[in-house]
């Protein structure tokens, strides 16, 4: 292998330069936390750290006690002030593979500068410090320039960094608007800010955005990444889950500026607040957001374990910035968190009342119906309407002629009956195949036995039509024989025919042919063999006695089913024959009904009459009560009199339906509830669900302050945990939280690893600033808006992001903020921005996730056949153009506009998104229908911004467009380049107007009537160009 | 050259080019790593260079084609020949075998009746390997492949098992195998993505389980390493086509102006990201040309098309995807992952498995033969396998000719061929019931470790720091590569 000579020389030159500049610099004393711990943590602690199970040679270097202890030979790993006599230093220098540290097989090596640091630190006395993040914030004094004072200190020693001046006003308002609302400023907002020359204009502008309802939407987006919120379960079928109320609650909470400690308590323990409000319960959805499964064959214990691990790890990472999940399998290698302590955290979450299998259901318990504020009123309204109708019915009773046949002398004669249940259609209001394939009715020339239609059923394996309820009474008469007519397809006959009845349970079945349908117990009325299959190709009547199926006279049937195995069959005329004895028929005799209904709870019966009913017809009930019971019988049961109340019954049904529609329209959401008796938690050996070890109870890591239990001596609660997280003495929560907001506002956290404040995490770039912010945040009552205001009104935030090249090299990630923050917009912001510029954006907030444009075959090729999120059904109308935070999130196939721009799949908590820069992003921003339609709608706004008659119409229009997107005017060079492009495309579309017409009709929304397609197309491409500028897709 | 110095040199150079906005780093890198060979030639600047220090040693393979048979192919009916089972037809599987993790789909069964394979096996090739009659084409290439009969996994359900084979962990959220390779070795082409995922059609009526985007996702690695799904209908790459009414010259003109304005901006701001953005828009433009050329199979010779069989003419078929996989690696794509669904034969296995094999057998064999003829097989590692195997006992009704099989994690078959792998080797032996390995059990992460090894990567040293852990594809437990199968 060879390297071109010039490169080799250049590289050496750079290496030399770097080394020599280091040597020249003055050497301040080393700090353990800043200089030494990162090296030891990375290279040594895995074997000489906190975890006793992996500790080698009994030596730990993470504490001074361990490092300074002498061994049998009187030697110590570290002798403060004396590197030469420190074993550590000797072993580092050793060239013997058996002696050298770190050992070769660890694949870890100390660099030259790292070795030198260790030597110097020992020489300087080997002073240890506790890991900075576990000590309470010091609360440093406020420097003269507040927040900026801290930053200024870090430039003092850096002559290569000069603070940049304030950015221009246009850049500033766009920066603030994007940061606080996720949208660019409107032209009106920009103008009003530019025209406000009074002192405090900037602060007023910031406050306008902080008070915008869009603020909550932008803030919530970041939190929902942390909360791993999505609209599907996440595993296997990945079916839809309904918990968007939680997403909407987060938005509301930010808009209301809920203090962060309350925000914490409600999400972790809202259900434990006395008389918790609906919102406080919705908030507990936080730890129901985790991925769950419903995959057949899964082992329950394994998933209960995994869910609790996820919930504990997410909680620890979110509030403590600790990567506790590592300790699920073993003591943490780097942070002082034992495996037992992890399972103590886990114990807080191991007793949620949700099942291991989510059932692939929209709602997996525990769930809560969300009631609107006027709910009680609405319900009362329905009740009153129904009571009014009932009064009308009662008023008619005296005029109803009725004599109980059981009381006639002689009793009326017994008559044969024949009730047809199916002829051309099922009974009115019957529920057919709820949730399954629709019943298929066919007419001649297909086989029809009688009437106009028959019922056709075909398929593989067990297939059926299930008919439940209906107004026709399905009562079993005396000597009942059920009958059905079937026609079997001679080319593809079923292997089996079955009829099933539901008497409250599906326990009555007769079948003909092979015994393949796997329902019921063989040899019982649940699975009665009624005979062989009838001849194919002709109509045959099949009959079976009710007695054979365990059905006695007077039994009410809730429904029946017609089932086949394989093949094709037609059914027609289904019903029951028998004998009618009016005196013992519950639908004719009040007494007979009363006797048959004793102990039952008939629908709609006044509750106080239940006792009368239960007492039976022979009891000495109050006459008045018996009269009311008789009224109920006449109004609702008696075959002869019920028709007299048909009009009122229809009214009642109408009201009931309305009430049901209302009830069904109420959404529900996943909430947290504990089991009545908590599950015992154990340390799980090696993180395996089936290897419980020591039993543990809820608790917190010993390295952090003590937990105060509300019930001392009892079991610690999630409320105790939430209060502990937000207690003033907790060193982590406030730091972790302000750091996440800093990251959101400035692009990178003061602690770059915003998810990890442990010893493996990065050190803060400005430790004093972080502590100052954390203390102020707590002292302000955890006021988030105030904190955000503090950040965006700083000089640091307002600086220009343009800087000389050497300054970019000196601080590539802009950790020291000598220039303003500059980074690519997030996925949602990019989509919302184009919708905003185009004027298409719809601000409707909340509700079920929307399905905006998505290319075909994102969901379909991956979805399981039975999944209800297999097919993506693009919305129409406003839902195409709602804000991206409302987009439906399917975890196993997330929307391309999201993942393409580094949005997480929400399968795990995520506190920091990547910011990649890829060709696929370019393709999307240029070609996605969302962006093309947006460009066209924007083009129309551009055209409308200036009349054709204007002497410089194109120039005016460009200025409008430029300001709309970038809140500034184009430079003459920029203007000239874009207008050149515009004119060249105009010429092209003039030559090919058909192409123009095709371009301007992309998307569901239509171009404005009377628009000139050629001009519109040229502006569409120009808008597309502007929307793809680096500056446009950047928060500049 | 001293490897440490080489590493420093690369680091320094990357740093240097990153600062100056020059985009020559990749060119030098390609040079450093030696000529990448005909298959993976690329003279243009490298957009995604390798990680510093990678490959760790001389690679045997430069690209991977992973043929993932999703659902769990039955080892008993394809590769793991157990003639003795005929005598045990419908007998209960001895109790001593049961225990351990069984899915709750069959754990409640009253009986576990042994279901011998109804298919004929015969010996093939010089190695004399037994192969089922369901794989007549693959039988012709047995001397080119290593068969591992004892791969095992922890997972017993599809979702965690797929997540495990593809990301080294059952828990969603990790980076996929392909994204790791893309991250580690970078791209050998600027005109195509380095990691491509294909999802061919599968037989109607088969039990198609779900796929999950995490199987080709980048997890905690930078998003650019996410597998790009090449689609058989619509835009082959998402958003590839210009909108209606916009042609290539419009796009060129737009990009010229865009580049000019962005360059102008760069001169004011000096943000190196602006330079990257300009180059990514240019790459997008190149993709618009290179992808249609790539997916156009019409210029393949009649002999090649015949090799893959008549299905190759049907866009989106497995055969077409196999051919496309060859074209992709030929053009410098690092990893091609073909995910064929429908192998989850809980019932009616003989019929379903027959359909699955008819759909894929010829394509698999043709791919190996085609690569070989072109001299590419030495540079391309091909892997075939599912997420677990299937039980010897029948799920549901057992007859002489029909049966079903439940998931079986303890041993299943995978095969590997090409770059760095010996041909004609069979590794591992299972007991008489194909229920437990009796020799050479191979953890799924050892397969992945070995794949990395073939690519010149020491999997133990291939990690990124995340949440205090050195995250690696092959997990935290020590995993050895499989030396027996290396050429």
Boltz contact constraints between the chains, C-beta under 6 A:
constraints:
  - contact:
      token1: [A, 1]
      token2: [B, 1]
      max_distance: 6.0
  - contact:
      token1: [A, 11]
      token2: [B, 9]
      max_distance: 6.0
  - contact:
      token1: [A, 11]
      token2: [B, 12]
      max_distance: 6.0
  - contact:
      token1: [A, 14]
      token2: [B, 12]
      max_distance: 6.0
  - contact:
      token1: [A, 107]
      token2: [B, 461]
      max_distance: 6.0
  - contact:
      token1: [A, 235]
      token2: [B, 159]
      max_distance: 6.0
  - contact:
      token1: [A, 236]
      token2: [B, 159]
      max_distance: 6.0
  - contact:
      token1: [A, 295]
      token2: [B, 157]
      max_distance: 6.0
  - contact:
      token1: [A, 295]
      token2: [B, 159]
      max_distance: 6.0
  - contact:
      token1: [A, 296]
      token2: [B, 105]
      max_distance: 6.0
  - contact:
      token1: [A, 297]
      token2: [B, 103]
      max_distance: 6.0
  - contact:
      token1: [A, 297]
      token2: [B, 104]
      max_distance: 6.0
  - contact:
      token1: [A, 297]
      token2: [B, 105]
      max_distance: 6.0
  - contact:
      token1: [A, 297]
      token2: [B, 157]
      max_distance: 6.0
  - contact:
      token1: [A, 298]
      token2: [B, 157]
      max_distance: 6.0
  - contact:
      token1: [A, 323]
      token2: [B, 467]
      max_distance: 6.0
  - contact:
      token1: [A, 323]
      token2: [B, 468]
      max_distance: 6.0
  - contact:
      token1: [A, 326]
      token2: [B, 469]
      max_distance: 6.0
  - contact:
      token1: [A, 334]
      token2: [B, 468]
      max_distance: 6.0
  - contact:
      token1: [A, 756]
      token2: [B, 467]
      max_distance: 6.0
  - contact:
      token1: [A, 758]
      token2: [B, 468]
      max_distance: 6.0
  - contact:
      token1: [A, 760]
      token2: [B, 468]
      max_distance: 6.0
  - contact:
      token1: [A, 802]
      token2: [B, 268]
      max_distance: 6.0
  - contact:
      token1: [A, 802]
      token2: [B, 269]
      max_distance: 6.0
  - contact:
      token1: [A, 805]
      token2: [B, 270]
      max_distance: 6.0
  - contact:
      token1: [A, 808]
      token2: [B, 270]
      max_distance: 6.0
  - contact:
      token1: [A, 809]
      token2: [B, 19]
      max_distance: 6.0
  - contact:
      token1: [A, 822]
      token2: [B, 271]
      max_distance: 6.0
  - contact:
      token1: [A, 855]
      token2: [B, 238]
      max_distance: 6.0
  - contact:
      token1: [A, 856]
      token2: [B, 234]
      max_distance: 6.0
  - contact:
      token1: [A, 857]
      token2: [B, 231]
      max_distance: 6.0
  - contact:
      token1: [A, 861]
      token2: [B, 199]
      max_distance: 6.0
  - contact:
      token1: [A, 862]
      token2: [B, 210]
      max_distance: 6.0
  - contact:
      token1: [A, 862]
      token2: [B, 211]
      max_distance: 6.0
  - contact:
      token1: [A, 863]
      token2: [B, 210]
      max_distance: 6.0
  - contact:
      token1: [A, 864]
      token2: [B, 210]
      max_distance: 6.0
  - contact:
      token1: [A, 865]
      token2: [B, 208]
      max_distance: 6.0
  - contact:
      token1: [A, 892]
      token2: [B, 212]
      max_distance: 6.0
  - contact:
      token1: [A, 892]
      token2: [B, 213]
      max_distance: 6.0
  - contact:
      token1: [A, 893]
      token2: [B, 213]
      max_distance: 6.0
  - contact:
      token1: [A, 896]
      token2: [B, 238]
      max_distance: 6.0
  - contact:
      token1: [A, 902]
      token2: [B, 223]
      max_distance: 6.0
  - contact:
      token1: [A, 907]
      token2: [B, 172]
      max_distance: 6.0
  - contact:
      token1: [A, 907]
      token2: [B, 173]
      max_distance: 6.0
  - contact:
      token1: [A, 908]
      token2: [B, 173]
      max_distance: 6.0
  - contact:
      token1: [A, 914]
      token2: [B, 222]
      max_distance: 6.0
  - contact:
      token1: [A, 914]
      token2: [B, 223]
      max_distance: 6.0
  - contact:
      token1: [A, 916]
      token2: [B, 222]
      max_distance: 6.0
  - contact:
      token1: [A, 916]
      token2: [B, 223]
      max_distance: 6.0
  - contact:
      token1: [A, 916]
      token2: [B, 224]
      max_distance: 6.0
  - contact:
      token1: [A, 917]
      token2: [B, 276]
      max_distance: 6.0
  - contact:
      token1: [A, 917]
      token2: [B, 277]
      max_distance: 6.0
  - contact:
      token1: [A, 917]
      token2: [B, 280]
      max_distance: 6.0
  - contact:
      token1: [A, 918]
      token2: [B, 224]
      max_distance: 6.0
  - contact:
      token1: [A, 918]
      token2: [B, 280]
      max_distance: 6.0
  - contact:
      token1: [A, 919]
      token2: [B, 280]
      max_distance: 6.0
  - contact:
      token1: [A, 919]
      token2: [B, 283]
      max_distance: 6.0
  - contact:
      token1: [A, 919]
      token2: [B, 284]
      max_distance: 6.0
  - contact:
      token1: [A, 919]
      token2: [B, 287]
      max_distance: 6.0
  - contact:
      token1: [A, 922]
      token2: [B, 280]
      max_distance: 6.0
  - contact:
      token1: [A, 922]
      token2: [B, 281]
      max_distance: 6.0
  - contact:
      token1: [A, 922]
      token2: [B, 284]
      max_distance: 6.0
  - contact:
      token1: [A, 923]
      token2: [B, 239]
      max_distance: 6.0
  - contact:
      token1: [A, 923]
      token2: [B, 284]
      max_distance: 6.0
  - contact:
      token1: [A, 924]
      token2: [B, 239]
      max_distance: 6.0
  - contact:
      token1: [A, 927]
      token2: [B, 239]
      max_distance: 6.0
  - contact:
      token1: [A, 927]
      token2: [B, 242]
      max_distance: 6.0
  - contact:
      token1: [A, 927]
      token2: [B, 243]
      max_distance: 6.0
  - contact:
      token1: [A, 928]
      token2: [B, 239]
      max_distance: 6.0
  - contact:
      token1: [A, 932]
      token2: [B, 243]
      max_distance: 6.0
  - contact:
      token1: [A, 977]
      token2: [B, 257]
      max_distance: 6.0
  - contact:
      token1: [A, 977]
      token2: [B, 260]
      max_distance: 6.0
  - contact:
      token1: [A, 977]
      token2: [B, 261]
      max_distance: 6.0
  - contact:
      token1: [A, 981]
      token2: [B, 257]
      max_distance: 6.0
  - contact:
      token1: [A, 984]
      token2: [B, 253]
      max_distance: 6.0
  - contact:
      token1: [A, 995]
      token2: [B, 245]
      max_distance: 6.0
  - contact:
      token1: [A, 998]
      token2: [B, 244]
      max_distance: 6.0
  - contact:
      token1: [A, 998]
      token2: [B, 245]
      max_distance: 6.0
  - contact:
      token1: [A, 999]
      token2: [B, 245]
      max_distance: 6.0
  - contact:
      token1: [A, 1002]
      token2: [B, 243]
      max_distance: 6.0
  - contact:
      token1: [A, 1025]
      token2: [B, 254]
      max_distance: 6.0
  - contact:
      token1: [A, 1025]
      token2: [B, 258]
      max_distance: 6.0
  - contact:
      token1: [A, 1028]
      token2: [B, 258]
      max_distance: 6.0
  - contact:
      token1: [A, 1029]
      token2: [B, 261]
      max_distance: 6.0
  - contact:
      token1: [A, 1030]
      token2: [B, 262]
      max_distance: 6.0
  - contact:
      token1: [A, 1030]
      token2: [B, 265]
      max_distance: 6.0
  - contact:
      token1: [A, 1030]
      token2: [B, 274]
      max_distance: 6.0
  - contact:
      token1: [A, 1030]
      token2: [B, 277]
      max_distance: 6.0
  - contact:
      token1: [A, 1031]
      token2: [B, 265]
      max_distance: 6.0
